[in-house]
């Protein structure tokens, strides 16, 4: 049986997850977990037959009303009469399972929690802020309960796992927080694996980035000047280093008519910027091509990976191409970053001369923001500019502008 809130108890000494539901006299008994599963099955059956019901239930109150109606029906059919306290607890559990992350639901209300990973019903880990991942003292009933919950959340996000496509990456809202769900099921993964990246309820701004320590005022001013002057910017870093946060904070600096291509709808876009999300019939690379056909003022990409070379190279070499603001998942070492970029291009254009690759970088993505997690803090490590090496003209190097930049702001 599952607690309404992980680690909580109803009376201070008996956890909800380990006590039996309180039935009124004359009522047959059934475990709370079994009752919850029975109601969920009925709910899924009814909403599958009438998908318009779910479309109408777009708020928490309307969703809870829908669950309550199904629960009352099942209790009546089964001849069950439970106490008011158990009924309220049951409705909370059902809401968490059907519209949230089940026993992990209470974590979504904790804004310090930024990441959750699930590897089976009893292996849950969480990250607070930019700290290390730590085991969470919470579990699902069993593998079936975990799978039902995950599939339901994906369905509400407009997608599903299939044998043909056992890997899903999608953006959704969980308790009002934008989230990216990455789910891998067999055969893509030995067990059902879930990663949940959680963003704050409020949109990231340059001011909030300064307050959080992601960057300082000098770096913020330099970024503002770079984009205002129309210079392309690459934001590079490993997974979970603040690339998307910085990207979101920079979006209000771009003009209307810009297009943002995302793997999942995580970013809160300002008015005037259009979103294209990777989804059938167009994958991520296809959406990049679709954006280019519309000749946007700026092309924003979150996040491009170096194995998507063809779409990346198309965007960098398009005639009258857009200005570029891209997030890259990759190394922050300049030599490794340049090498990864070059190797990626060569996958799409075998035999291409290095000079063409360098020219594309200098023209469309001349500036680089390097992001990292250090000392349990997400940080902008440096702002840099690609330049030709004076000693080796066929080589590019990164010149650091911030911190301790070599050029004054007015020169940008």
CORVENSUL-V9958 format. One record per pair of residues at least 24 apart in sequence whose ideal C-beta (glycine too) atoms are under 10 Angstrom apart, sorted by sequence separation. I is the first residue (numbers start at 0). J is the second residue. D is the distance in whole Angstrom. If there is no record, write none. Layout:
# CORVENSUL-V9958
I:J:D, I:J:D
This chain:
# CORVENSUL-V9958
42:66:7, 45:69:6, 66:90:6, 69:93:8, 120:144:7, 121:145:9, 156:180:7, 158:182:9, 160:184:5, 162:186:8, 171:195:10, 173:197:7, 176:200:5, 225:249:10, 226:250:10, 260:284:9, 262:286:9, 272:296:10, 275:299:10, 283:307:6, 284:308:9, 286:310:9, 287:311:8, 290:314:8, 294:318:10, 297:321:5, 298:322:7, 299:323:8, 300:324:8, 301:325:8, 302:326:4, 303:327:6, 304:328:5, 305:329:6, 340:364:9, 361:385:6, 44:69:9, 66:91:10, 120:145:5, 160:185:10, 173:198:10, 175:200:5, 176:201:10, 177:202:9, 227:252:7, 229:254:10, 260:285:10, 261:286:8, 271:296:10, 272:297:8, 274:299:9, 275:300:10, 282:307:9, 284:309:7, 285:310:8, 288:313:6, 292:317:9, 294:319:7, 295:320:10, 296:321:6, 297:322:5, 298:323:6, 299:324:5, 300:325:4, 301:326:5, 302:327:6, 303:328:8, 304:329:8, 305:330:10, 315:340:10, 360:385:5, 361:386:8, 42:68:9, 43:69:10, 66:92:10, 67:93:9, 119:145:7, 120:146:9, 152:178:9, 165:191:10, 166:192:10, 167:193:10, 168:194:9, 170:196:10, 174:200:8, 175:201:10, 219:245:10, 222:248:9, 223:249:9, 226:252:5, 227:253:10, 260:286:5, 273:299:10, 284:310:4, 287:313:7, 288:314:8, 291:317:5, 294:320:9, 295:321:5, 296:322:7, 297:323:7, 298:324:7, 299:325:7, 300:326:7, 301:327:10, 302:328:5, 303:329:9, 361:387:8, 39:66:9, 42:69:5, 45:72:9, 63:90:7, 66:93:5, 67:94:10, 118:145:10, 153:180:7, 160:187:9, 213:240:10, 214:241:9, 218:245:10, 222:249:6, 225:252:9, 226:253:7, 259:286:10, 260:287:5, 272:299:7, 283:310:7, 284:311:8, 287:314:6, 294:321:7, 295:322:9, 297:324:6, 298:325:8, 299:326:9, 300:327:9, 302:329:9, 384:411:9, 38:66:8, 41:69:5, 42:70:8, 63:91:9, 66:94:6, 69:97:10, 117:145:7, 120:148:10, 152:180:7, 170:198:10, 172:200:10, 213:241:5, 224:252:10, 226:254:10, 258:286:9, 260:288:10, 282:310:9, 293:321:9, 316:344:10, 357:385:8, 369:397:8, 40:69:10, 41:70:9, 65:94:10, 106:135:7, 153:182:7, 219:248:9, 223:252:6, 258:287:10, 260:289:8, 284:313:9, 288:317:10, 291:320:7, 311:340:9, 315:344:8, 0:30:6, 1:31:8, 39:69:9, 42:72:10, 63:93:9, 66:96:10, 152:182:9, 211:241:9, 219:249:10, 222:252:8, 260:290:5, 284:314:10, 291:321:7, 337:367:10, 357:387:7, 367:397:6, 369:399:9, 0:31:5, 1:32:7, 38:69:6, 39:70:10, 41:72:7, 42:73:9, 62:93:10, 63:94:6, 66:97:7, 106:137:8, 117:148:9, 149:180:8, 160:191:9, 213:244:6, 214:245:7, 258:289:9, 259:290:8, 260:291:10, 268:299:9, 290:321:8, 305:336:10, 312:343:8, 336:367:7, 366:397:10, 367:398:10, 0:32:5, 38:70:5, 41:73:5, 62:94:7, 65:97:9, 66:98:8, 103:135:8, 105:137:9, 117:149:8, 150:182:9, 213:245:7, 258:290:4, 308:340:9, 311:343:7, 312:344:5, 316:348:9, 367:399:10, 0:33:9, 37:70:10, 38:71:10, 40:73:9, 65:98:10, 102:135:9, 104:137:10, 149:182:6, 208:241:8, 211:244:8, 257:290:10, 258:291:9, 266:299:8, 311:344:8, 312:345:10, 336:369:8, 367:400:10, 368:401:9, 0:34:10, 1:35:8, 38:72:9, 39:73:10, 103:137:6, 150:184:9, 214:248:9, 305:339:5, 308:342:9, 309:343:10, 312:346:9, 313:347:8, 333:367:8, 361:395:8, 366:400:8, 0:35:8, 35:70:9, 38:73:5, 41:76:9, 59:94:8, 62:97:8, 63:98:9, 102:137:5, 103:138:10, 149:184:9, 213:248:8, 258:293:7, 260:295:10, 266:301:6, 304:339:10, 305:340:7, 308:343:4, 309:344:9, 311:346:10, 312:347:5, 357:392:10, 360:395:7, 34:70:9, 37:73:6, 38:74:8, 62:98:6, 101:137:9, 102:138:7, 103:139:9, 208:244:7, 258:294:9, 259:295:9, 265:301:7, 305:341:10, 307:343:8, 308:344:6, 311:347:7, 312:348:6, 331:367:9, 333:369:8, 357:393:8, 37:74:10, 62:99:10, 101:138:10, 102:139:6, 207:244:9, 208:245:6, 256:293:9, 258:295:4, 265:302:10, 305:342:7, 306:343:7, 308:345:8, 309:346:8, 310:347:8, 327:364:9, 331:368:10, 332:369:9, 357:394:8, 35:73:10, 101:139:6, 102:140:8, 146:184:8, 203:241:9, 256:294:9, 257:295:5, 258:296:9, 259:297:9, 260:298:7, 261:299:8, 262:300:9, 263:301:9, 305:343:4, 308:346:4, 309:347:4, 325:363:9, 331:369:4, 354:392:9, 357:395:5, 34:73:8, 37:76:9, 38:77:10, 59:98:8, 100:139:10, 101:140:9, 208:247:9, 209:248:9, 256:295:6, 257:296:5, 258:297:8, 259:298:8, 260:299:7, 261:300:8, 262:301:7, 304:343:9, 305:344:9, 307:346:9, 308:347:4, 309:348:8, 312:351:9, 316:355:8, 320:359:10, 323:362:10, 325:364:7, 330:369:9, 331:370:7, 354:393:7, 356:395:9, 34:74:8, 37:77:7, 59:99:10, 153:193:10, 203:243:8, 205:245:9, 207:247:10, 208:248:5, 255:295:10, 256:296:4, 257:297:4, 258:298:6, 259:299:4, 260:300:5, 261:301:5, 262:302:7, 303:343:9, 306:346:8, 307:347:9, 308:348:8, 315:355:10, 323:363:5, 324:364:9, 327:367:9, 329:369:10, 331:371:6, 353:393:6, 150:191:10, 152:193:9, 203:244:5, 207:248:7, 208:249:9, 254:295:10, 255:296:8, 256:297:8, 257:298:7, 258:299:7, 259:300:8, 260:301:8, 261:302:8, 262:303:9, 305:346:8, 315:356:9, 322:363:8, 323:364:6, 352:393:10, 353:394:9, 37:79:10, 56:98:9, 102:144:9, 149:191:7, 196:238:9, 203:245:8, 206:248:8, 253:295:10, 254:296:5, 257:299:6, 258:300:9, 259:301:7, 260:302:10, 262:304:9, 316:358:9, 320:362:9, 321:363:9, 322:364:10, 323:365:10, 324:366:10, 326:368:9, 353:395:9, 34:77:8, 96:139:9, 101:144:7, 102:145:9, 149:192:10, 152:195:9, 196:239:7, 203:246:8, 204:247:8, 205:248:5, 253:296:7, 254:297:7, 260:303:9, 312:355:10, 315:358:9, 316:359:6, 320:363:7, 327:370:10, 53:97:10, 96:140:10, 101:145:8, 104:148:10, 149:193:6, 194:238:9, 203:247:4, 204:248:5, 205:249:8, 253:297:5, 312:356:9, 315:359:4, 326:370:9, 34:79:7, 53:98:10, 100:145:10, 103:148:9, 145:190:9, 146:191:6, 148:193:9, 194:239:10, 198:243:8, 199:244:9, 202:247:6, 203:248:4, 204:249:10, 252:297:10, 314:359:10, 315:360:8, 366:411:9, 101:147:8, 102:148:8, 145:191:6, 198:244:7, 202:248:8, 203:249:9, 204:250:10, 205:251:8, 253:299:7, 316:362:9, 317:363:9, 34:81:8, 101:148:4, 196:243:8, 203:250:9, 204:251:8, 205:252:8, 250:297:9, 312:359:8, 315:362:8, 316:363:8, 336:383:10, 26:74:9, 29:77:7, 96:144:8, 100:148:6, 101:149:9, 142:190:8, 145:193:8, 202:250:9, 311:359:10, 315:363:5, 333:381:10, 337:385:8, 99:148:8, 100:149:8, 142:191:7, 198:247:8, 202:251:9, 250:299:7, 314:363:8, 315:364:7, 331:380:6, 336:385:10, 27:77:8, 29:79:7, 31:81:9, 97:147:9, 98:148:10, 101:151:9, 249:299:9, 260:310:9, 314:364:10, 331:381:8, 333:383:7, 26:77:9, 27:78:6, 28:79:9, 34:85:9, 38:89:8, 42:93:7, 46:97:9, 96:147:7, 97:148:8, 100:151:10, 101:152:9, 250:301:10, 26:78:7, 27:79:7, 29:81:9, 38:90:9, 96:148:5, 99:151:9, 100:152:7, 247:299:10, 333:385:9, 25:78:9, 26:79:6, 27:80:9, 28:81:10, 35:88:10, 39:92:10, 95:148:8, 98:151:8, 99:152:7, 246:299:7, 311:364:10, 26:80:4, 31:85:7, 35:89:6, 38:92:9, 39:93:7, 42:96:9, 43:97:8, 97:151:6, 98:152:8, 246:300:9, 247:301:9, 260:314:9, 341:395:9, 25:80:7, 26:81:7, 34:89:7, 35:90:10, 38:93:6, 42:97:6, 96:151:7, 97:152:9, 246:301:5, 340:395:9, 23:79:9, 24:80:9, 26:82:10, 96:152:9, 99:155:9, 246:302:8, 22:79:7, 23:80:5, 31:88:8, 35:92:6, 39:96:6, 97:154:10, 98:155:6, 181:238:10, 337:394:8, 22:80:7, 23:81:7, 31:89:7, 34:92:10, 35:93:6, 38:96:9, 39:97:7, 97:155:8, 115:173:10, 243:301:6, 337:395:6, 20:79:9, 22:81:6, 23:82:7, 34:93:10, 38:97:9, 242:301:7, 243:302:7, 336:395:10, 337:396:9, 21:81:7, 22:82:7, 23:83:10, 32:92:9, 36:96:9, 242:302:6, 334:394:10, 337:397:8, 20:81:5, 21:82:4, 31:92:8, 35:96:7, 334:395:10, 336:397:8, 20:82:7, 21:83:9, 23:85:10, 35:97:10, 333:395:9, 334:396:9, 21:84:7, 22:85:8, 113:176:10, 115:178:9, 203:266:9, 258:321:8, 333:396:7, 334:397:9, 20:84:9, 21:85:5, 112:176:10, 114:178:10, 179:243:8, 202:266:9, 203:267:8, 238:302:9, 257:321:8, 333:397:4, 20:85:4, 21:86:10, 107:172:10, 108:173:10, 109:174:10, 114:179:10, 115:180:10, 116:181:9, 117:182:9, 202:267:4, 256:321:9, 257:322:8, 259:324:9, 260:325:9, 261:326:10, 298:363:9, 332:397:10, 333:398:10, 19:85:9, 20:86:9, 35:101:10, 107:173:5, 108:174:6, 110:176:8, 177:243:9, 201:267:9, 202:268:9, 231:297:9, 234:300:10, 236:302:9, 333:399:10, 18:85:9, 106:173:10, 107:174:4, 108:175:9, 196:263:9, 198:265:7, 200:267:10, 202:269:8, 229:296:9, 231:298:9, 233:300:10, 234:301:9, 235:302:10, 257:324:8, 20:88:8, 106:174:9, 107:175:8, 108:176:9, 122:190:9, 198:266:9, 229:297:9, 234:302:8, 254:322:9, 15:84:10, 20:89:8, 104:173:9, 105:174:9, 107:176:6, 196:265:8, 198:267:8, 253:322:8, 15:85:9, 103:173:9, 104:174:7, 118:188:9, 119:189:10, 120:190:9, 122:192:10, 123:193:9, 124:194:10, 125:195:9, 126:196:9, 177:247:9, 233:303:9, 107:178:8, 118:189:9, 119:190:5, 120:191:9, 126:197:9, 226:297:8, 253:324:7, 118:190:6, 119:191:7, 125:197:10, 252:324:9, 15:88:6, 100:173:7, 117:190:9, 118:191:8, 119:192:9, 10:84:10, 99:173:6, 100:174:9, 117:191:7, 118:192:6, 119:193:10, 250:324:8, 9:84:7, 98:173:9, 99:174:6, 117:192:7, 118:193:8, 249:324:7, 9:85:9, 15:91:10, 16:92:10, 98:174:9, 116:192:8, 117:193:4, 118:194:10, 15:92:9, 116:193:7, 117:194:8, 100:178:9, 115:193:8, 116:194:5, 117:195:8, 246:324:7, 9:88:8, 95:174:10, 115:194:7, 116:195:7, 246:325:9, 100:180:9, 114:194:7, 115:195:4, 116:196:10, 246:326:5, 114:195:7, 115:196:8, 181:262:9, 245:326:8, 113:195:10, 114:196:6, 115:197:7, 129:211:9, 179:261:9, 181:263:8, 112:195:9, 113:196:7, 114:197:7, 128:211:9, 129:212:9, 179:262:8, 180:263:7, 242:325:10, 243:326:7, 3:87:9, 4:88:10, 113:197:5, 129:213:10, 179:263:5, 231:315:9, 242:326:4, 3:88:5, 112:197:6, 113:198:8, 178:263:9, 179:264:9, 241:326:10, 242:327:8, 2:88:9, 3:89:9, 16:102:8, 111:197:10, 113:199:9, 177:263:9, 179:265:5, 242:328:8, 1:88:10, 3:90:9, 4:91:8, 110:197:8, 177:264:8, 178:265:8, 0:88:10, 3:91:5, 107:195:9, 109:197:9, 110:198:10, 177:265:5, 240:328:9, 2:91:10, 3:92:6, 106:195:9, 110:199:6, 177:266:8, 231:320:10, 1:91:10, 2:92:8, 103:193:10, 107:197:7, 110:200:7, 177:267:7, 231:321:9, 232:322:9, 233:323:8, 234:324:8, 235:325:9, 236:326:8, 238:328:6, 1:92:6, 3:94:10, 4:95:9, 106:197:8, 110:201:9, 170:261:7, 231:322:5, 232:323:7, 233:324:8, 234:325:7, 235:326:8, 236:327:8, 237:328:7, 240:331:8, 0:92:9, 3:95:8, 103:195:8, 108:200:10, 170:262:8, 171:263:8, 172:264:9, 230:322:8, 231:323:4, 232:324:5, 233:325:6, 234:326:5, 235:327:4, 236:328:8, 237:329:8, 62:155:10, 100:193:9, 169:262:9, 170:263:3, 171:264:8, 229:322:5, 230:323:9, 231:324:7, 232:325:8, 233:326:8, 234:327:7, 235:328:8, 236:329:8, 237:330:8, 1:95:8, 168:262:5, 169:263:5, 170:264:4, 171:265:9, 228:322:10, 230:324:10, 231:325:8, 232:326:10, 233:327:6, 235:329:5, 236:330:9, 237:331:8, 1:96:8, 100:195:7, 168:263:6, 169:264:8, 170:265:5, 235:330:8, 236:331:6, 5:101:10, 167:263:9, 169:265:10, 170:266:8, 226:322:8, 233:329:9, 235:331:6, 5:102:6, 235:332:10, 4:102:9, 5:103:7, 7:105:8, 226:324:7, 235:333:10, 3:102:9, 5:104:9, 6:105:9, 225:324:10, 1:101:7, 2:102:7, 4:104:8, 5:105:6, 1:102:5, 3:104:8, 4:105:4, 5:106:7, 53:154:9, 235:336:6, 3:105:8, 4:106:9, 53:155:8, 1:104:10, 2:105:9, 233:336:9, 4:108:9, 36:140:8, 43:147:8, 50:154:10, 170:274:10, 235:339:9, 35:140:9, 39:144:9, 46:151:10, 158:263:10, 235:340:9, 170:276:7, 33:140:10, 36:143:8, 40:147:9, 43:150:9, 47:154:9, 132:239:10, 156:263:9, 157:264:10, 169:276:9, 233:340:9, 32:140:5, 36:144:8, 39:147:7, 43:151:8, 46:154:9, 156:264:9, 169:277:9, 32:141:9, 35:144:9, 39:148:9, 42:151:9, 168:277:8, 169:278:8, 30:140:10, 129:239:8, 36:147:8, 43:154:9, 129:240:9, 32:144:8, 39:151:8, 129:241:8, 126:239:8, 59:174:9, 164:279:9, 168:283:9, 59:175:9, 5:123:9, 157:276:10, 249:368:9, 158:278:8, 16:137:9, 157:278:8, 158:279:9, 16:138:9, 179:301:10, 246:368:10, 245:368:7, 16:140:9, 114:238:10, 114:239:6, 245:370:7, 113:239:8, 242:368:8, 244:370:9, 233:360:8, 241:368:10, 243:370:10, 242:370:5, 6:135:9, 231:360:9, 235:364:10, 240:369:9, 241:370:5, 5:135:7, 6:136:6, 231:361:10, 233:363:9, 240:370:4, 241:371:9, 5:136:7, 6:137:7, 113:244:10, 231:362:8, 233:364:5, 239:370:10, 240:371:5, 241:372:8, 5:137:4, 231:363:5, 232:364:7, 233:365:9, 234:366:10, 235:367:6, 236:368:8, 240:372:5, 245:377:9, 4:137:9, 5:138:9, 230:363:10, 231:364:4, 232:365:8, 233:366:7, 234:367:8, 235:368:7, 236:369:6, 237:370:8, 239:372:7, 240:373:9, 244:377:7, 230:364:9, 231:365:6, 232:366:5, 233:367:5, 234:368:5, 235:369:6, 236:370:3, 237:371:7, 238:372:10, 245:379:7, 2:137:8, 230:365:6, 231:366:7, 232:367:7, 233:368:7, 234:369:8, 235:370:7, 236:371:6, 237:372:8, 241:376:9, 242:377:9, 1:137:9, 2:138:10, 230:366:6, 231:367:10, 232:368:6, 233:369:9, 234:370:6, 235:371:10, 236:372:8, 241:377:4, 1:138:8, 240:377:6, 241:378:7, 1:139:7, 228:366:10, 239:377:8, 240:378:8, 241:379:8, 1:140:6, 240:379:9, 0:140:7, 225:365:9, 226:366:9, 240:380:9, 225:366:6, 236:377:9, 236:378:10, 1:144:8, 225:368:9, 236:379:9, 222:366:9, 236:380:8, 221:366:9, 234:379:9, 235:380:10, 222:368:7, 1:148:10, 221:368:10, 235:383:10, 218:368:8, 232:382:9, 233:383:9, 233:385:9, 214:368:9, 230:384:9, 214:370:10, 213:370:8, 222:379:9, 225:382:8, 225:384:9, 219:379:9, 222:382:7, 218:379:6, 221:382:6, 213:376:8, 214:377:10, 215:378:10, 218:381:9, 212:376:6, 213:377:6, 214:378:8, 215:379:8, 218:382:6, 211:376:9, 212:377:8, 213:378:6, 214:379:4, 217:382:10, 211:377:8, 212:378:7, 213:379:6, 214:380:10, 211:378:10, 212:379:10, 214:382:9, 208:377:9, 208:379:8, 225:400:9, 221:400:6, 222:401:9, 221:401:5, 220:401:9, 230:411:8, 218:400:9, 219:401:10, 218:401:5, 221:404:7, 225:408:10, 228:411:6, 217:401:6, 218:402:8, 224:408:6, 227:411:9, 217:402:8, 221:406:9, 223:408:9, 224:409:8, 215:401:9, 217:403:10, 218:404:9, 224:410:9, 225:411:6, 214:401:9, 215:402:8, 217:404:8, 221:408:6, 224:411:5, 220:408:6, 223:411:10, 222:411:10, 221:411:7, 217:408:8, 220:411:10, 131:372:10, 129:371:10, 130:372:9, 129:372:5, 128:372:10, 129:373:9, 131:375:7, 129:374:9, 130:375:5, 126:372:10, 129:375:5, 130:376:9, 128:375:7, 129:376:5, 127:375:9, 128:376:8, 129:377:5, 126:375:10, 128:377:8, 129:378:9, 113:377:9
